[in-house]
Amino acid sequence: MRKTLLSALVSSLIFTGISVADSAKLLTSKEVTQKATQAETKRVEHTKVKLVQEALNSLKLASKALVDLDSNKVDDAKKDIELALGKLESILSAEHTPKLLPIENRMVVKNFVGTAKDVEVAVEKVKKLLDAGKVQEARVLLSTLQSEIDLTVVSLPLVSYPDALKLASKYLIENKPEKAREVLALALSTFTEVEQIVPIPIINSIELIATASHIAKDNKEQALKHLAFASDELDKAEKLGYVSKSTTTYKELHELIKKIEKEVKGPNKAEKLFKELGEKLKEFKDKILSSSDKDKK
C-alpha cells in the first residue's frame, strides 16, 4: 500500500508538546518516549478529518436507489437520487470545496517497544528463518517490525460522484434503468484511500531532544541519557526502514547529537545546536514515506 506522511501533525512539535521545563526534570528517557507516543496518538485522533454528514447521507440514499432498481422501483430510485444530489448541494456550493470528501477514518498504533539492537536481532532471526524455508514464521516475526501510528482516511471523490448521480438520473428519465444501475454501482464502489504514517521512533527522538534541551543546564546527567536514548530511537527508525526524502540523513542527525553531547559535557552552550537538530528532525520526519493516494475499489 502506498503511504503518505501527514506532515501537519508534527508542525508544532519542535520544543513543544509534552516538554515543560519543570516536569521534564523528573522524567526518565523511557517516560519521555511513553508520553511522546501517547501525546502523538491523541494528536492524530484530534487531527482526524471530520466526516461530512451530508456526504454520508448522500451515499445512503444512492445505495437505497440501487436497491430500488434491483426491486424494479424506478420511481423510488429517481426520488432517492434527487435527494442524494440535494445532500451534496451545500458541499458543492461551499468555497474551497475539496476534491476528496472524507467519509471514514481508521487509526492503528503499531509500537515496537524494543531497542535498535532488538531490531537487529529480530531481522537476523527473520533471515535465518527464511534461509531455513520457514516463510510463515518469518512473516509473523517480520510483521512485528513496525513502530508507527497509521491513520487511514477513505474519501468520496467529489469530481466524479455527483456527475455519476446526474448520469444515473438521466438514464432513469430515458427509461434505461440497467444503465442507471451500472453507473450507481460504479459510483458506490470507487473511493480514494490514503494511509498517513507517523513513525514513533522519530516522534520519540524529537521529544527526547526537546526535553534534554530544557534540562541540559540543571541536570547534565539526565540530559545526556535523553540524548543517548534519542540516538537509539533514530537508529531504530533507520533499522525499521523508515526512509526520508529529506536531504538530511540519519548519519547527519547522529553527528549533531554527538556534538550536543560534547557541548553538554563541556561549556554547555548547546542552545543553537539543539534548535538546529530539532529543525532537521522535523524536516526529516515531514518527508518520510511521502507518496500518492490509492484508489479503493
C-alpha positions in Angstrom: 0.0 0.0 0.0 1.4 3.4 -1.0 1.7 5.7 2.0 1.9 9.4 2.7 3.0 11.2 5.8 0.7 13.6 7.5 3.3 16.4 8.0 0.8 18.8 9.5 0.6 16.6 12.6 4.1 17.5 13.7 4.4 21.1 12.5 4.3 22.3 16.1 6.4 19.6 17.7 9.8 21.4 17.9 10.3 22.2 21.6 6.6 22.0 22.3 4.3 19.1 23.1 4.7 17.5 26.5 8.0 19.2 27.2 7.6 21.6 30.2 10.8 22.6 31.8 9.8 21.9 35.4 8.2 18.5 34.9 10.9 17.5 32.3 13.5 17.3 35.0 11.7 14.5 36.7 11.2 12.2 33.7 13.3 9.3 32.7 14.0 8.7 29.0 11.6 5.9 28.8 8.8 8.0 30.4 9.5 10.8 27.9 9.1 8.4 25.0 5.9 6.9 26.5 4.4 10.4 26.9 5.5 11.3 23.4 3.8 8.3 21.9 0.6 9.0 23.9 0.6 12.6 23.0 1.1 11.9 19.3 -1.7 9.3 19.3 -4.1 11.9 20.8 -2.8 14.4 18.3 -3.7 12.1 15.4 -7.1 11.4 16.9 -7.9 15.1 17.2 -6.5 15.8 13.7 -8.7 13.2 12.0 -10.7 15.0 9.4 -14.3 15.4 10.5 -16.7 13.3 8.5 -19.3 15.2 6.5 -22.7 14.0 7.4 -24.3 15.3 4.2 -21.9 13.1 2.2 -22.8 10.1 4.3 -26.5 10.7 3.9 -26.0 11.1 0.1 -24.2 7.7 0.0 -27.0 6.1 1.9 -29.6 7.4 -0.5 -27.6 6.4 -3.5 -27.3 2.9 -2.0 -31.1 2.9 -1.5 -31.6 3.9 -5.1 -29.5 0.9 -6.2 -31.7 -1.4 -4.0 -34.8 0.2 -5.5 -33.6 -0.6 -9.0 -32.9 -4.2 -8.0 -36.6 -4.3 -7.0 -37.8 -2.5 -10.1 -38.9 0.5 -8.1 -37.8 3.1 -10.7 -39.8 6.0 -9.3 -38.4 5.4 -5.8 -34.9 5.3 -7.3 -35.5 8.6 -9.0 -36.5 10.3 -5.8 -33.6 8.8 -3.9 -31.1 10.0 -6.5 -32.6 13.5 -6.4 -32.4 13.5 -2.6 -28.8 12.2 -2.8 -27.8 15.1 -5.1 -29.6 17.5 -2.7 -27.5 16.4 0.2 -24.4 17.5 -1.8 -25.6 21.0 -2.7 -24.2 22.7 0.4 -20.9 20.9 0.0 -20.5 21.7 -3.7 -21.6 25.3 -3.3 -19.1 26.0 -0.5 -15.9 27.9 -1.1 -12.7 25.8 -1.5 -14.7 22.5 -1.8 -12.2 19.7 -1.5 -11.8 17.2 -4.4 -11.9 14.4 -1.8 -14.5 14.3 0.9 -13.6 12.1 4.0 -16.3 9.5 4.8 -14.3 7.1 7.0 -11.3 7.3 9.4 -9.3 4.4 10.9 -6.3 4.6 13.2 -3.9 1.8 14.2 -0.9 2.1 16.5 1.9 -0.4 15.9 4.6 0.2 18.5 7.9 -1.9 18.5 9.0 -1.2 22.1 12.5 -2.7 21.8 15.8 -1.0 21.1 17.7 -0.7 17.8 19.7 -3.8 18.9 16.4 -5.7 19.3 15.5 -4.8 15.8 18.9 -6.1 14.5 18.4 -9.4 16.4 14.8 -9.8 15.0 16.0 -9.1 11.4 18.7 -11.6 11.7 16.2 -14.2 13.0 13.9 -13.4 10.1 16.8 -14.0 7.7 17.6 -17.4 9.3 14.0 -18.5 9.2 13.8 -17.6 5.5 17.1 -19.5 4.8 15.5 -22.5 6.6 12.4 -22.3 4.5 10.2 -21.3 7.4 8.5 -18.5 5.5 5.3 -18.2 7.6 7.3 -18.0 10.9 9.4 -15.3 9.3 6.3 -13.5 8.1 4.9 -13.4 11.6 8.1 -12.0 13.1 8.6 -9.5 10.3 5.1 -8.1 10.9 6.1 -7.0 14.4 8.9 -4.8 13.0 6.8 -1.7 12.7 6.7 1.3 15.0 4.2 3.8 13.7 0.8 5.4 14.0 -1.3 4.8 10.9 -4.3 6.9 10.0 -6.3 5.8 7.0 -8.8 8.2 5.5 -11.4 6.9 3.0 -12.7 9.8 0.8 -15.5 10.3 -1.7 -14.3 11.8 -5.0 -16.4 14.9 -5.5 -15.0 15.2 -9.0 -16.9 12.1 -10.2 -19.5 11.1 -7.7 -22.1 14.0 -8.3 -21.7 13.6 -12.0 -22.4 9.8 -11.7 -25.6 10.6 -9.8 -26.7 13.0 -12.5 -26.0 10.5 -15.2 -27.9 7.8 -13.4 -30.8 10.2 -13.1 -30.6 10.9 -16.8 -30.7 7.2 -17.7 -33.8 6.7 -15.5 -35.6 9.6 -17.2 -34.7 8.0 -20.6 -36.1 4.7 -19.2 -32.8 3.0 -19.1 -32.7 1.5 -15.6 -30.0 -1.0 -16.3 -27.6 1.7 -17.4 -28.6 3.7 -14.3 -27.9 0.7 -12.1 -24.4 0.2 -13.7 -23.5 3.9 -13.1 -24.7 3.8 -9.5 -22.9 0.6 -8.7 -19.6 2.0 -10.1 -20.1 5.3 -8.2 -20.6 3.4 -4.9 -17.6 1.1 -5.3 -14.9 3.6 -6.1 -13.3 5.7 -3.3 -9.9 7.1 -2.6 -7.9 5.7 0.4 -4.9 7.5 1.9 -2.8 6.0 4.7 -0.9 8.5 6.6 2.2 7.4 8.6 3.7 8.9 11.8 6.9 7.0 12.7 7.0 6.6 16.5 10.8 6.5 16.9 11.2 9.8 15.2 8.5 11.3 17.4 10.3 10.0 20.4 13.6 11.4 19.3 12.1 14.8 18.8 10.6 14.8 22.2 13.7 13.4 23.9 15.8 16.1 22.4 13.3 18.8 23.3 13.2 17.6 26.9 17.1 17.4 27.0 17.3 21.0 25.9 15.2 22.1 28.8 17.3 20.4 31.5 20.8 20.4 30.0 22.0 23.2 32.3 20.4 21.9 35.5 20.7 18.1 35.0 23.5 17.2 32.6 23.4 13.5 33.5 19.7 13.1 32.6 20.0 15.3 29.5 22.8 13.0 28.3 20.7 10.0 28.9 17.9 11.5 26.9 20.3 12.3 24.0 21.6 8.7 24.0 18.1 7.4 24.0 17.2 9.7 21.1 20.2 8.4 19.2 19.0 4.8 19.7 15.5 5.8 18.6 16.9 7.2 15.4 18.9 4.1 14.9 15.8 2.0 15.5 13.9 4.1 12.9 16.6 3.5 10.4 16.8 -0.2 11.0 13.0 -0.4 10.7 13.3 1.1 7.3 11.7 4.5 7.7 13.3 6.3 4.7 13.0 10.0 4.3 13.2 12.1 1.1 14.9 14.8 3.2 18.5 15.9 2.3 19.2 15.4 5.9 20.5 11.9 6.7 20.4 9.6 9.7 24.2 10.0 9.8 23.9 13.7 10.0 21.4 13.6 12.8 23.6 11.2 14.8 26.6 13.6 14.3 24.5 16.5 15.6 23.6 14.6 18.7 27.3 13.8 19.3 28.1 17.5 19.0 25.4 18.4 21.5 26.6 15.7 23.9 30.1 17.1 23.8 28.8 20.6 24.4 26.6 19.5 27.3 29.6 17.8 28.9 31.8 20.9 28.4 30.8 24.6 28.5 27.2 23.6 27.9 26.2 26.3 25.3 24.2 24.0 23.1 21.0 26.1 22.5 21.8 26.7 18.8 22.7 23.0 18.3 19.5 21.9 20.0 17.5 24.2 17.7 19.3 23.0 14.6 18.8 19.4 15.4 15.1 19.9 16.2 14.5 21.7 12.9 16.4 19.0 10.9 14.5 16.2 12.7 11.1 17.8 11.9 12.0 18.3 8.3 13.4 14.8 8.1 10.2 13.4 9.5 7.9 15.5 7.3 9.4 13.8 4.3 9.2 10.2 5.4 7.2 7.8 3.2 5.7 10.6 1.0 3.8 9.3 -2.0 0.4 9.5 -3.8 -3.1 8.3 -2.9 -4.6 4.9 -3.6 -7.9 4.2 -5.1 -10.1 1.8 -3.1 -12.5 -0.3 -5.1 
